[in-house]
């Protein structure tokens, strides 16, 4: 027994030497990957223990046991399991999104996986199954909620598919800085036929492109916003922008028009010196959380979608928009995503 304990101690010491003597960039990558995994599962990076112990804890919390393989192999396997999935098997986060859509008719991607699973259990059964492996708990949930196992199938999302979003993070002209990220949420389900690409609540990411303070001769402050990507159920992000069809949809929606005139002071939709972005003018302008507007997909893309079974299709809530004809010269795109 003493020889076994001594052997284990020597092995762990060798692992520590290998981890902490690799080149700086490689070492940083190892810890960065683990931090990403922990953030996806727990909402924050763990502290107070070494790399080996932290990795083992994530594996136990997910699967109830440690996985075989080298540290690098185990980390990459975990990250692929969480975000990418495998042939014929969608990712862990994809399955969480489908289950959340079935329970709440929307998703909560800003929360960690452990919280999202616990919330669904509490909603359905009044209590969460703390202490049991998360992967087992999720499979149990999907078995309760869905008529068949979760699958992911590729679908083409057309260019110029219009969808309504709402600001998730308030922005103010006085405090915004170039490069600041901001988030939006889908106001309804992004659907192609009977295939769910992104449920209500899915995140759309953007950033502050530039900020101009108030200037002489009464020229007001300006914030220029750029739109980056929509995060769907699958791992393939969709590039987005404000194009002609999104501008037309916004002008025909009373809630967006009201936001533009009363909330923002002057709210100019569409490319104004910033292709596909948004220009806001006003020294005291604030874009409040929940402010609505429209975006559209920038190009034809392929995304992994959930083929909604017939018995669940009544739960779909596509973003409601009016029929907006395509701009002259633009590629054809459905008026409903």
Phi, psi and omega per residue, in radians:
X1 nan -0.745 3.132
X2 -1.105 -0.678 3.125
X3 -1.130 -0.657 3.117
X4 -1.132 -0.795 3.135
X5 -1.097 -0.684 3.121
X6 -1.135 -0.691 3.127
X7 -1.121 -0.724 3.104
X8 -1.106 -0.726 3.137
X9 -1.100 -0.725 3.113
X10 -1.117 -0.734 3.129
X11 -1.051 -0.818 3.141
X12 -1.126 -0.639 3.099
X13 -1.128 -0.722 3.109
X14 -1.110 -0.703 3.093
X15 -1.058 -0.761 -3.141
X16 -1.088 -0.707 3.130
X17 -1.108 -0.770 -3.133
X18 -1.106 -0.714 -3.108
X19 -1.185 -0.757 -2.995
X20 -1.629 0.033 3.060
X21 -1.974 0.049 3.045
X22 -1.229 2.761 3.123
X23 -0.931 2.668 -3.029
X24 -0.924 -0.808 -3.105
X25 -1.133 -0.720 3.125
X26 -1.126 -0.716 3.115
X27 -1.110 -0.733 3.111
X28 -1.070 -0.689 -3.140
X29 -1.117 -0.693 3.128
X30 -1.052 -0.847 -3.115
X31 -1.251 -0.577 3.109
X32 -1.127 -0.736 3.119
X33 -1.117 -0.762 3.125
X34 -1.126 -0.700 3.116
X35 -1.091 -0.680 3.097
X36 -1.114 -0.754 3.128
X37 -1.073 -0.835 -3.122
X38 -1.106 -0.670 3.130
X39 -1.142 -0.708 3.103
X40 -1.105 -0.672 -3.066
X41 -1.486 -0.792 -3.006
X42 -1.901 -0.294 -3.095
X43 1.686 -0.128 3.124
X44 -2.819 2.814 3.102
X45 -1.289 2.407 3.104
X46 -1.358 2.768 3.119
X47 -2.521 2.873 3.041
X48 1.635 -0.006 3.091
X49 -2.557 2.904 -3.079
X50 -1.346 3.020 -3.095
X51 -1.017 -0.824 -3.081
X52 -1.077 -0.788 -3.118
X53 -1.167 -0.680 -3.139
X54 -1.140 -0.771 3.138
X55 -1.112 -0.753 3.122
X56 -1.070 -0.656 -3.127
X57 -1.154 -0.727 3.107
X58 -1.075 -0.782 3.140
X59 -1.065 -0.739 3.131
X60 -1.155 -0.696 -3.141
X61 -1.189 -0.546 3.134
X62 -1.461 -0.793 -2.962
X63 -2.081 -0.144 -3.103
X64 1.462 0.074 -3.133
X65 -2.809 2.876 3.048
X66 -1.439 2.646 -3.120
X67 -1.663 2.687 3.064
X68 -1.374 2.926 3.065
X69 1.913 3.029 3.104
X70 -1.261 2.921 3.116
X71 -1.004 -0.801 -3.125
X72 -1.104 -0.751 3.140
X73 -1.115 -0.734 -3.131
X74 -1.140 -0.715 3.124
X75 -1.126 -0.807 -3.117
X76 -1.151 -0.624 3.096
X77 -1.132 -0.742 3.115
X78 -1.096 -0.800 -3.107
X79 -1.115 -0.718 3.097
X80 -1.134 -0.721 3.111
X81 -1.048 -0.751 -3.082
X82 -1.262 -0.764 -2.932
X83 -1.901 -0.619 -2.950
X84 -1.799 -0.670 -3.006
X85 1.360 -2.960 -3.141
X86 -2.433 3.106 -3.129
X87 -0.983 2.086 3.116
X88 1.364 0.011 -3.102
X89 -2.367 1.863 -3.137
X90 -1.164 2.883 -3.051
X91 -1.224 2.887 3.073
X92 -1.033 -0.779 -3.130
X93 -1.200 -0.604 3.053
X94 -1.029 -0.839 -3.122
X95 -1.121 -0.672 3.091
X96 -1.070 -0.763 3.131
X97 -1.066 -0.749 3.115
X98 -1.115 -0.769 3.140
X99 -1.118 -0.750 3.109
X100 -1.074 -0.743 3.113
X101 -1.032 -0.694 -3.138
X102 -1.189 -0.571 -3.103
X103 -1.507 -0.850 -2.975
X104 -1.911 -0.050 -3.011
X105 0.983 0.577 3.094
X106 -3.130 2.929 -3.089
X107 -2.066 2.842 -3.125
X108 -2.246 1.187 -3.026
X109 -1.213 -0.225 3.093
X110 -1.347 -0.166 -3.141
X111 -1.724 2.652 3.106
X112 -1.238 2.812 -3.088
X113 -1.008 -0.726 -3.105
X114 -1.087 -0.700 3.119
X115 -1.200 -0.725 -3.108
X116 -1.110 -0.738 3.126
X117 -1.162 -0.779 3.116
X118 -1.068 -0.663 3.134
X119 -1.138 -0.703 3.113
X120 -1.149 -0.737 3.112
X121 -1.074 -0.760 3.139
X122 -1.130 -0.679 3.136
X123 -1.134 -0.689 -3.064
X124 -1.481 -0.630 -2.976
X125 -2.178 -0.064 3.109
X126 1.533 -0.169 3.128
X127 -2.694 2.729 3.120
X128 -1.700 2.760 -3.090
X129 -1.636 0.953 -3.100
X130 -1.001 2.485 3.099
X131 1.666 -0.287 3.102
X132 -1.656 2.675 -3.113
X133 -1.009 2.376 -3.073
X134 -1.092 -0.685 -3.136
X135 -1.093 -0.704 3.116
X136 -1.167 -0.697 3.138
X137 -1.121 -0.696 3.137
X138 -1.186 -0.739 3.118
X139 -1.081 -0.643 3.094
X140 -1.106 -0.747 3.137
X141 -1.097 -0.839 -3.111
X142 -1.138 -0.565 3.080
X143 -1.150 -0.610 3.105
X144 -1.267 -0.655 -2.949
X145 -1.558 -0.608 -2.908
X146 -1.986 2.594 -3.106
X147 -1.331 -0.221 -3.128
X148 -2.671 2.825 -3.125
X149 -1.014 2.618 3.135
X150 -1.184 2.309 3.065
X151 -2.285 2.750 3.098
X152 -2.171 2.276 -3.132
X153 -2.224 2.502 3.121
X154 -1.242 2.505 3.098
X155 -2.497 2.548 3.096
X156 -1.512 2.155 3.065
X157 -1.694 2.074 -3.028
X158 -1.195 2.710 2.946
X159 -1.131 2.633 3.102
X160 1.159 0.368 2.999
X161 -1.253 2.084 -3.003
X162 -1.614 2.442 3.089
X163 -2.596 2.620 -3.107
X164 -1.612 2.432 3.111
X165 -2.257 2.881 3.057
X166 -2.294 2.442 3.127
X167 -1.113 2.277 3.123
X168 -1.704 -0.431 -3.131
X169 -2.158 2.076 3.137
X170 -1.060 2.506 3.121
X171 -2.186 2.407 3.133
X172 -2.211 2.425 -3.120
X173 -1.058 -0.578 -3.057
X174 -1.283 -0.460 -3.024
X175 -2.005 -0.247 -3.092
X176 -1.175 2.530 3.113
X177 -2.276 2.592 3.106
X178 -0.988 2.325 -3.128
X179 1.662 -0.248 3.130
X180 -1.056 2.259 3.053
X181 -1.387 2.708 2.975
X182 -2.537 2.801 -3.054
X183 -2.136 2.610 2.996
X184 -2.222 2.845 3.099
X185 -2.190 2.488 3.035
X186 -1.084 2.368 3.138
X187 -1.526 -0.104 3.103
X188 -2.819 -3.090 -3.130
X189 -1.369 2.381 2.990
X190 -1.610 1.993 -2.958
X191 -2.264 2.438 2.965
X192 -2.072 1.869 -3.028
X193 1.132 -2.142 3.091
X194 -1.840 0.379 -3.099
X195 -1.922 2.163 -3.094
X196 -1.498 2.010 -3.137
X197 -1.595 -0.786 -3.124
X198 -2.606 2.063 -3.137
X199 -1.281 2.872 3.012
X200 -0.907 2.381 -3.125
X201 1.678 -0.191 3.103
X202 -1.046 2.560 -3.051
X203 -1.469 2.463 2.945
X204 -2.066 2.251 -3.030
X205 -1.860 2.483 3.073
X206 -2.570 -3.106 3.111
X207 -2.616 2.762 3.061
X208 -1.330 2.063 -3.102
X209 -1.362 -0.746 3.133
X210 -2.825 2.777 3.109
X211 -2.357 2.307 3.028
X212 -2.060 2.186 3.117
X213 -1.268 2.956 3.060
X214 -0.982 2.484 -3.087
X215 -2.157 3.126 -3.092
X216 -1.126 2.868 3.115
X217 1.049 0.548 3.040
X218 1.291 0.230 3.117
X219 -1.271 2.222 -2.988
X220 -1.435 2.880 3.062
X221 -1.142 2.673 3.116
X222 -2.330 2.433 2.981
X223 -2.128 2.220 3.051
X224 -1.888 2.171 -3.108
X225 -1.851 2.459 3.060
X226 -2.043 2.513 -3.114
X227 -1.907 2.323 -2.982
X228 -1.840 -1.143 -2.996
X229 -2.801 2.671 2.995
X230 -1.719 2.336 3.116
X231 -1.709 1.807 -3.103
X232 -1.497 -2.921 3.094
X233 -1.098 -0.758 -3.101
X234 -1.465 -3.109 -3.045
X235 -1.424 -0.093 -3.047
X236 -1.632 1.858 3.114
X237 -1.211 2.567 3.135
X238 -1.890 2.195 3.112
X239 -1.285 2.487 -3.037
X240 -2.367 2.854 3.099
X241 -2.848 3.052 2.941
X242 -1.772 1.881 3.098
X243 -1.915 -2.944 -3.065
X244 -1.101 -0.678 -3.131
X245 -1.218 -0.674 3.088
X246 -1.139 -0.693 3.091
X247 -1.089 -0.742 3.140
X248 -1.130 -0.714 3.114
X249 -1.098 -0.723 -3.128
X250 -1.125 -0.712 -3.111
X251 -1.183 -0.376 -3.138
X252 -1.670 0.016 -3.115
X253 -1.880 2.023 -3.057
X254 -1.065 -0.598 -3.106
X255 -1.184 -0.607 3.114
X256 -1.305 -0.720 3.110
X257 -1.053 -0.742 3.128
X258 -1.098 -0.708 3.110
X259 -1.098 -0.679 -3.096
X260 -1.191 -0.563 -3.075
X261 -1.642 -0.635 -3.038
X262 -1.758 -0.598 -3.064
X263 -1.493 -0.751 -2.977
X264 -1.751 -0.166 -3.089
X265 1.438 -1.267 3.054
X266 -2.372 2.061 -2.969
X267 -2.202 1.749 -3.044
X268 -1.700 2.021 -3.092
X269 -1.502 2.425 2.987
X270 1.673 -3.053 -3.039
X271 -1.166 1.921 3.040
X272 -2.231 1.427 -3.077
X273 1.308 0.053 3.128
X274 -2.554 1.783 -3.023
X275 -1.016 2.140 3.065
X276 1.277 0.210 -3.101
X277 -1.901 -2.794 -3.034
X278 -2.437 2.332 3.113
X279 -1.970 2.242 3.118
X280 -2.115 2.260 3.122
X281 -2.065 2.494 3.095
X282 2.486 2.207 -3.060
X283 -1.091 -0.576 -3.116
X284 -1.951 0.344 -3.080
X285 -1.117 2.337 3.061
X286 -2.316 2.245 3.008
X287 -1.633 1.881 -3.064
X288 -1.315 2.685 2.995
X289 -0.987 2.356 -3.127
X290 1.646 -0.117 3.110
X291 -1.071 2.226 -3.068
X292 -1.661 2.639 2.880
X293 -2.867 -3.119 -3.058
X294 -2.014 2.555 2.996
X295 -2.224 3.012 3.046
X296 -2.507 2.738 3.091
X297 -1.214 2.471 -3.036
X298 -1.430 -0.430 -3.059
X299 -2.767 2.823 3.003
X300 -1.059 2.231 -3.077
X301 -2.402 2.762 3.027
X302 -1.900 2.283 -3.127
X303 -2.325 2.674 3.046
X304 -1.427 2.163 -3.051
X305 -2.122 2.892 3.067
X306 -1.760 2.030 3.090
X307 -1.292 1.819 -3.017
X308 -1.225 2.157 3.130
X309 -1.077 2.659 -3.116
X310 -0.914 -0.656 -3.084
X311 -1.215 -0.249 -3.108
X312 -1.922 -0.047 -3.038
X313 -1.159 -0.390 3.073
X314 -1.169 -0.269 3.129
X315 -1.465 -0.243 -3.130
X316 -1.110 2.437 -3.117
X317 -2.317 1.265 -3.112
X318 -1.060 2.601 3.087
X319 -1.030 2.183 -3.096
X320 -1.492 2.079 3.100
X321 -2.350 2.811 3.069
X322 -1.429 2.851 -3.141
X323 -1.254 1.939 -3.099
X324 -1.899 2.026 3.135
X325 -1.164 2.575 3.105
X326 -1.139 2.560 3.095
X327 -1.166 2.657 -3.122
X328 -0.986 2.250 3.106
X329 1.514 -0.168 -3.123
X330 -1.473 2.735 3.091
X331 -1.189 2.665 3.129
X332 -1.210 2.429 3.068
X333 -2.546 2.584 -3.119
X334 -1.137 2.564 3.108
X335 -1.307 -0.353 2.988
X336 -1.999 2.380 3.105
X337 -1.181 nan nan
